Amino acid sequence: ATYTRAIPVPGKTPRARSKPQMATFAAGDAPTLGYHKIRGLAAPLRMMLYAKKQAHKSVAYGADMPDAWFGGDKPELQKKNTCANLPYVVDGDVVVTQSNTCALYLGAKLGIDAFGGDLVKATTNHTVLDQTMDLRNDLMKVVYPFGSTKTPEEFPEAFKKHFAKSASATLKKLEGFIGAGPFVLGADPRSGDFMLFEMLDQHVSIACELGEPPALTDYPKLRALHQAMKMRPELQAYFAAPCYRAWAQNNPVYTHYTGQPADFEYGDTVREDVKF
């Protein structure tokens, strides 16, 4: 599918800045991003590709996943990378897997994580990725029946407890980790900010659905980061795309919360070329 290019917001011409140095993708071949047909761990990776208007191939595994992934693509990818799992990025002959590894790879390739050799900034960004994964893992214990929350009926109360305890502790850490803002390292988002945004967005969505107070009221810096990301001109095509507005936040085969209407249909695997 081809999506509309985001139109820059008119206004003052920004001060000229040196272009970040970045690697390039394999010559003559757009990268491929593969994941479940949900937002999940691939949402930040998709956002990064959209932000830089990087043409790519999207493979989103749906209800036919046993055939399309386990019996199809996974064995082939494992020939190049025995660790191959979802999400993955294929860049020529290179197969990258593991969520944060994919984020760092795309961050380097797209120039999003251009730190100019500054190890402190690179480490700060990596800390955000890891801390956000802690937040995500705690939420998964609530939205899926694999933890203590076994039924959809238990979900609302379980989320309230999650937000009051483990989520609150992690959000306080991340709130204190942001400097002048709006993003962790300043005016522009890095790979860690994209990962953090998705987790904030999911918590905001669930709190709203359950009639709870706005999730980020007590975290002004995180609220500003969330709002700033939603307003980025280069991301408006992403926020209008089906992968954000029409796909489940979590795997609908198992989850207590999809973020979609009750009549939502998961559907089979979708393979598409995303161009700008």
N, C-alpha and C positions, 0 to 999 in steps of 0.2 A: 504494500500500500504506500501511497505517496501522501505525505501530510504537508499542510501549508506552512511556509516559512514564517516565523514570528516577525512582526513588524516592530522595529525599534520605536520606543517612546520618544516623541519629539521633545526638544529642550536644548539646554545648553550643551555645546560641544565639549566632550570630556577632554581633560588634559592628556596630551599624547604620552603614552607609556611605551617602554620598550617591549617588544613582543617576546613572550616566554619561549624559550627553546624547548622543542619537543621532538620526540622520535616520530617516525612515520610507520604506518601500517604496511604490511607486505605489498609490494608493488603489484598493481593490476588486480587486486582482490580486496573487496570490502570485508571488514572483520565480521564474524558471526557471534551473536550473543544467544546462548541457549539457557532456558530455565522452564519451570512450570508455567502454565498459562494463568499466572496470578501476579500480583505485584511483588510481595515477599522480598526476598534478598536481591532480586534483579532490578527492582524499581530504581534504586540509586544508580545502577549501572546504565540503565536506559536513559535516565535523566542526564547523565554525563555525556552520552552520545548525542542526545538531542541538543544539549547546551552548546556543543561545538559543531552542530549541524554535520555530524559525521555519518555519511551513508553507511548502512550496515544491513546485515541479514539477521532477521529475528526468527528464532525457533522457539515457540511456546508450546510445551507439551501439555495436552489436555487429558480428557477422559480415556483416550486410547494410548495412554502412556506405557502400559506394559509392552505393547508392540512397537510404538514409535521410539521410545527411549531404551527400555531395558532389552528389547529384542532387536532394536535397530541401530540407533546412533551411538549408544554407549559403548558397545563392543568395538566399534570402529575407532572411536576417539581414544579408547584405552590402548590401542596399538601405538599411539603417539605419546600418551601420558597415562600411565597405569593408575594414577590418582583421579582420573576424570570423573566428575560428578556435576551436579547442578548447584549453582550456575557455572557456566564455562564460557570462555572467549576463545575463538579460533582466529588466529592471525597468521595466515599462510600455513606453514608447517608447524607452528607453535600452538599448543593447546594449553590454555591457562585455566586453572580451576581453584576452588575455595573462594568464598565471598570477598573477604578483605584483600586477598591476593589479586583477584580480578579488579577490584576497585583501585588498588595501587598501580596495576598494570595500565588500566585505562587512564588513570590520572597522569601517569608519565607520558603515555603515548599522545594524549590529547592536550598536553600542556597545562592541565588543571593543577597538577602538583609540581609546578616549577618552583623549586625552593632555592635554586642557585647554589647548591652545595651547603645550604644552611641546615645542619643536622638537628638543631633545636626545633626549627619549624617542622621538619620532616617527622621528628619524634612526636611533636605535639599533635600533628595530624594523625599519626598512627595510634596515639593514645585515644583520640576521639573515636576512631574505628573500633578499637577494642572495647572501650567503655560502652559504646552504643550496642555492640554485640551482647554485652551483659544485659542491657535493657531489653533487647530483643528476645534473648533466651528466657528471661523471666516472664515476658508476655506470652511466649509460646506455651508455657505451662498452664496458662489460663484459657487461651483460645482453642486449644486442642485437648482431646480427652486422654492424652498420653500421660498427663501429670495428675494432680489431685482433682481437677475440675472435669468430672466424668460426663456430665449431661449439659445440654443447653440451658436447662432450668437453673443450674448452679452458676452459670456464667456471670450474670449481673453482679451477684454478691462477691464472686471470686475476683472480678475485675476491680471492684471497689477496694477490696483488701490489698490487691496487687498495687494499685495506685497509691494507696495510703502508706504502704510500707516499702517494698523493694523498689518500685518505680520512683517513689519520692526520694529515696536515698541516692539513686543514680542521677536523677534529674538535678538534685542539689549540687552534685559533683560537677556535672556538665555546665550548669549555670555559672559556677565559680571558675570554670576553665576558659570562659569567653572573655576576651579582652575588651577593646573599644567597640567591637562588633562592626556590622551586624553579624558577621560570621566569625568563626573561632579565631582565625588569623587575620581578620580585617575585612576589607571591602569586598573581596571576591571569595566565592565558595571553593573549597578543596574537596577531595574525595570524602574526607571525614564528615564534612557538612552535608553532603548529599545523603550519606548513610543516616546521619542524625535526623535530617529532615523527614525521611520516610517513617522513622519510628515515632517522631513527634506527631506526624500527620495521622498515623494510625491511632495513637492515644487520643488525639483530638476528636477523631471520628467516632471512636467507641464511646467516649464520655458524652458526646452530643447525642448519640443514638440511645443511650441509657438515661438521658435526662439529667445527667450529672453537671455540676458547674464546669465552665470552660477549663480544659485540662491544664493550660499553661498560665493561668491567672497569677500564680505565686512565683513564676519564673520569667521575669520581664525580658531577660536577655535571650532566653530560648524562644519566647513568644516573638521577639523581634526577628530572630533568625528564621523562624517558620514563615513569618509574614514577608520578609525580604525575599525568600526563595520563591514564594508564590507570585511575587511581583516581577521577577526577573523577565525582561522582554524575550530573551532567548529561550525561555522555558515555556512560553505560552502554547507552543505547538505540542509540547509534551502533555501539558495539563488538559489539552483538548483531545488528545489521542485516546483510543480505546484501552490501551494498556494501562492508563491511569484511571480514566473515568468509568470504564465498563468491565474491568476484570476484578475478580475477588482479591481482597487483601491477603487472604490465607486460602489454603487448599480446600475447596468446597466439599470434597469427598469426606473430609473429616472434621472440619472446623466448626466451632460454635458461632463464629462471626465472620461473615464474608464482606460486610460493608456494602452489599448490593441488595436490591429488592428481593422479596420472598420468592418471586417467580424467576429468579436468576438461573440461567442455564450455563453450565461449565463449557460444554462443547469439546470437540476434538482438537488435535494439534494444529496450530497455525504456523505456517512458514511464509514469510514475506520479506520483500526488499523494502527497507525504509530509506527514502530519498528526500532531499530538501531542495 
